Amino acid sequence: MSVKTGLASLALLLSCTFAAAAANTAEAKLTEEERQQLLTMLSESAERYLGLVAGVSDEQWNFKPAPDRWSVGECAEHIMRSNEALFGSAKTALAKAADPDWYEKTKGKSELLMRVMPNRNPGGAGGASAPQEIRPTGEFSRAEIIERFQALYEQVRAFVRDTEAPLKEHLEEHPFPIFNPLNAYDWTIYVPLHTIRHSKQMIEVMESDHYPQD
C-alpha cells in the first residue's frame, strides 16, 4: 500500500471507529477500545510520516511549490513542533483540577477533531494559519526533526499505554473558539490527527509541478 493510499484509509478508519466509540464519551477514563484505537492511530500516522520523509533528497526536502507554500522539510518541522505543543497541552490539562462540568464542555469535541483534522483541503484552503511559535524556522536539521518526532511519539505511546488517569475531566483552553476547551484525551488524539493532516500537505508538495525527481 502506498503512503498516500494509507493516509486515505487511515482517515476512513478514524471516521468509522470513533463513531462507534462515541457512546463511551461519558466515561472520564480511557476505555480499552479508545486506548487501542489511539495506539493504532499513533503507530499508523508515525509510519506514514516516516515513510514520506525516508529517501527524500536534499533538493526534494527543500523544494517549495510557491514562495508562500511550505516545503516537505518545513511541513515535517511543523508537525514535530506542533506535536510537542499538543502533548504539552495534554499534560498542562492534567496538571489542573478536574472540571466537574467536563462532559458538557467537551461533549462531541473528539468527534469534531476526527472530522476536521484529517480532511485538509488542497493548498490548505479554508484552514487556519499556524501560530508563529509552531511555524517552521529551518533551525533544525532533518535528522534532528525526525529524532524529535520519534522521541515525542514514544512518550505519547507510553502515556496512552499506561495511563489510568481520568483524562477527560481535565481541560485546557484552545485558541480557536470552535475547539475551546479540549480535555486531555482530546489533546492527545490531536497528535496523530495533526500528523495525518500535514502528511497530506507533504504529499501535495510531492505531487506539485516541478517537484524534483530522482
C-alpha positions as semicolon CSV with decimal commas, in nm:
position;residue;x (nm);y (nm);z (nm)
1;M;0,000;0,000;0,000
2;S;0,134;0,345;-0,089
3;V;0,174;0,614;0,174
4;K;-0,094;0,822;0,002
5;T;-0,341;0,533;-0,006
6;G;-0,255;0,452;0,353
7;L;-0,340;0,802;0,469
8;A;-0,677;0,791;0,296
9;S;-0,751;0,452;0,452
10;L;-0,649;0,575;0,795
11;A;-0,878;0,879;0,766
12;L;-1,168;0,648;0,681
13;L;-1,078;0,420;0,971
14;L;-1,092;0,715;1,209
15;S;-1,438;0,822;1,100
16;C;-1,575;0,471;1,148
17;T;-1,405;0,355;1,466
18;F;-1,453;0,670;1,667
19;A;-1,816;0,697;1,563
20;A;-1,858;0,350;1,711
21;A;-1,689;0,461;2,033
22;A;-1,891;0,781;2,071
23;A;-2,127;0,618;2,319
24;N;-1,836;0,582;2,562
25;T;-1,752;0,952;2,584
26;A;-1,926;0,994;2,922
27;E;-1,655;0,777;3,076
28;A;-1,379;1,003;3,216
29;K;-1,104;0,744;3,181
30;L;-0,990;0,592;2,855
31;T;-1,193;0,287;2,765
32;E;-0,987;-0,006;2,641
33;E;-1,141;0,047;2,298
34;E;-1,030;0,409;2,295
35;R;-0,684;0,314;2,419
36;Q;-0,632;0,060;2,143
37;Q;-0,771;0,292;1,876
38;L;-0,538;0,568;1,986
39;L;-0,237;0,338;1,989
40;T;-0,328;0,228;1,636
41;M;-0,359;0,590;1,523
42;L;-0,017;0,669;1,667
43;S;0,150;0,371;1,501
44;E;-0,016;0,426;1,163
45;S;0,041;0,803;1,149
46;A;0,406;0,768;1,250
47;E;0,457;0,504;0,982
48;R;0,307;0,735;0,718
49;Y;0,516;1,035;0,827
50;L;0,842;0,841;0,836
51;G;0,760;0,676;0,505
52;L;0,717;1,016;0,341
53;V;1,045;1,163;0,463
54;A;1,251;0,849;0,401
55;G;1,471;0,869;0,093
56;V;1,388;1,232;0,016
57;S;1,687;1,411;-0,133
58;D;1,807;1,747;-0,001
59;E;1,666;1,912;-0,313
60;Q;1,327;1,749;-0,259
61;W;1,333;1,827;0,115
62;N;1,381;2,198;0,045
63;F;1,164;2,238;-0,268
64;K;0,875;2,486;-0,232
65;P;0,589;2,479;-0,488
66;A;0,550;2,855;-0,442
67;P;0,709;3,124;-0,224
68;D;0,414;3,114;0,018
69;R;0,396;2,733;0,039
70;W;0,593;2,509;0,270
71;S;0,848;2,253;0,158
72;V;0,845;1,889;0,267
73;G;1,109;1,978;0,526
74;E;0,905;2,269;0,658
75;C;0,595;2,051;0,685
76;A;0,797;1,789;0,871
77;E;0,932;2,051;1,113
78;H;0,584;2,197;1,170
79;I;0,447;1,851;1,252
80;M;0,728;1,796;1,502
81;R;0,689;2,138;1,669
82;S;0,310;2,116;1,682
83;N;0,300;1,767;1,824
84;E;0,530;1,869;2,107
85;A;0,299;2,161;2,184
86;L;-0,017;1,947;2,159
87;F;0,109;1,684;2,401
88;G;0,231;1,966;2,623
89;S;-0,127;2,093;2,636
90;A;-0,247;1,746;2,737
91;K;0,000;1,747;3,026
92;T;-0,098;2,104;3,120
93;A;-0,462;1,997;3,131
94;L;-0,381;1,702;3,357
95;A;-0,196;1,931;3,598
96;K;-0,516;2,130;3,654
97;A;-0,801;2,039;3,886
98;A;-1,074;1,822;3,739
99;D;-1,365;2,020;3,597
100;P;-1,700;1,887;3,723
101;D;-1,867;2,013;3,405
102;W;-1,616;1,848;3,173
103;Y;-1,871;1,640;2,988
104;E;-2,094;1,930;2,887
105;K;-1,795;2,150;2,798
106;T;-1,623;1,893;2,576
107;K;-1,911;1,676;2,451
108;G;-1,858;1,596;2,082
109;K;-1,512;1,760;2,065
110;S;-1,323;1,437;1,993
111;E;-1,563;1,355;1,710
112;L;-1,523;1,710;1,577
113;L;-1,145;1,673;1,576
114;M;-1,181;1,342;1,392
115;R;-1,391;1,503;1,121
116;V;-1,193;1,822;1,077
117;M;-0,826;1,747;1,129
118;P;-0,756;1,465;0,878
119;N;-0,952;1,635;0,599
120;R;-0,718;1,905;0,477
121;N;-0,831;2,091;0,166
122;P;-0,578;2,114;-0,122
123;G;-0,343;2,404;-0,068
124;G;-0,482;2,447;0,283
125;A;-0,785;2,636;0,151
126;G;-1,015;2,742;0,432
127;G;-0,773;2,630;0,702
128;A;-0,636;2,835;0,987
129;S;-0,284;2,976;0,980
130;A;-0,040;2,810;1,218
131;P;0,057;3,019;1,523
132;Q;0,403;3,170;1,498
133;E;0,552;2,951;1,769
134;I;0,489;2,631;1,573
135;R;0,574;2,759;1,227
136;P;0,892;2,612;1,072
137;T;1,209;2,813;1,118
138;G;1,472;2,597;0,946
139;E;1,683;2,587;1,260
140;F;1,676;2,207;1,285
141;S;1,847;1,954;1,063
142;R;1,644;1,676;0,904
143;A;1,797;1,426;1,149
144;E;1,702;1,645;1,446
145;I;1,342;1,683;1,324
146;I;1,297;1,309;1,276
147;E;1,466;1,229;1,608
148;R;1,242;1,471;1,797
149;F;0,931;1,344;1,615
150;Q;1,012;0,986;1,712
151;A;1,100;1,075;2,072
152;L;0,771;1,259;2,121
153;Y;0,574;0,972;1,971
154;E;0,742;0,728;2,207
155;Q;0,640;0,948;2,501
156;V;0,281;0,965;2,381
157;R;0,263;0,589;2,317
158;A;0,392;0,513;2,667
159;F;0,147;0,760;2,817
160;V;-0,152;0,615;2,631
161;R;-0,048;0,258;2,709
162;D;-0,004;0,314;3,084
163;T;-0,232;0,595;3,196
164;E;-0,527;0,529;3,424
165;A;-0,596;0,899;3,483
166;P;-0,945;1,041;3,415
167;L;-0,815;1,232;3,113
168;K;-1,149;1,374;3,007
169;E;-1,209;1,556;3,336
170;H;-0,908;1,784;3,286
171;L;-0,940;2,076;3,045
172;E;-0,711;2,323;2,872
173;E;-0,809;2,616;2,652
174;H;-0,768;2,606;2,275
175;P;-0,702;2,929;2,080
176;F;-0,973;2,850;1,822
177;P;-1,325;2,900;1,963
178;I;-1,469;2,602;1,774
179;F;-1,246;2,367;1,977
180;N;-1,226;2,556;2,306
181;P;-1,187;2,394;2,555
182;L;-1,041;2,049;2,496
183;N;-0,978;1,780;2,753
184;A;-0,653;1,586;2,795
185;Y;-0,787;1,300;2,584
186;D;-0,875;1,540;2,302
187;W;-0,530;1,698;2,317
188;T;-0,372;1,353;2,296
189;I;-0,571;1,235;1,991
190;Y;-0,483;1,570;1,834
191;V;-0,122;1,446;1,794
192;P;-0,180;1,169;1,535
193;L;-0,462;1,366;1,371
194;H;-0,232;1,663;1,319
195;T;0,037;1,434;1,178
196;I;-0,212;1,292;0,927
197;R;-0,329;1,639;0,823
198;H;0,016;1,770;0,743
199;S;0,142;1,443;0,597
200;K;-0,122;1,510;0,334
201;Q;0,038;1,851;0,287
202;M;0,372;1,683;0,221
203;I;0,206;1,466;-0,043
204;E;0,068;1,780;-0,209
205;V;0,423;1,916;-0,235
206;M;0,549;1,589;-0,380
207;E;0,273;1,588;-0,641
208;S;0,316;1,952;-0,740
209;D;0,456;2,067;-1,072
210;H;0,835;2,088;-1,088
211;Y;0,891;1,874;-0,777
212;P;1,245;1,739;-0,826
213;Q;1,258;1,382;-0,946
214;D;1,524;1,128;-0,856
